[in-house]
Amino acid sequence: MKLTTFGLTSFVLFTKEYRSEIRTRYALNALLMFVVTTLSMILFSIARENVSPEVLAGVLWVIIFFSTMSGLARTFVSEEERGTVLTLQLIARPLTIYIGKLFFNFLLLASINVVTVALYLVLITNFSVQSYSIFALTLILGTLGLAAATTILAAIIAKAHSKGTLFPVICFPILLPLLITVIAATQKAVEGVPFEEASGLFRALIAYIIVIGAVSYILFDYIWKD
């Protein structure tokens, strides 16, 4: 019964986030505008250059990283600005709030990343994926890692005064191991190596997600009630 109630509360919070985003489209518009603008700049920059696919693999994740910074910084800021923090503290456990926010952020990032990758494959002709199994799993695990880390970090910076500038500064060192790993895995997908050669990178990504999840489970209760 408790597990059912926990899941139901998390789903209700996810639904609230979804409806709020549909009304305002703040994160969605920010993510899409950044992706379109960045891709346009890259196309103009490399129009006459022969950039290697390995370098373009890194550029793809740079785009994903900065679009995440522009779209998810306000994950918990809206509650602080509207004064609904106390209401949520009364009606839901901290963990259910985190799960609801995490689920929404993951689906939002996953949707945008699919669009980003599709545009990248179509517009950047030098970038071609040879192993789609490695690439797909890298995208899924990378998106989940980004969502997990940015959700807990967004809860931390929601209490600060300089929210917009502080978020990327805090996120970069935390996300650097994730970015290095997903770029390396994407390069292997571009090279078309056997799936087994990328298994070590996938284990590193899973370990990263587990560590971030454990830290979030321990800290979120204190962050949310502070």
Beta strands, then each sheet from edge to edge (+ up, - down):
end
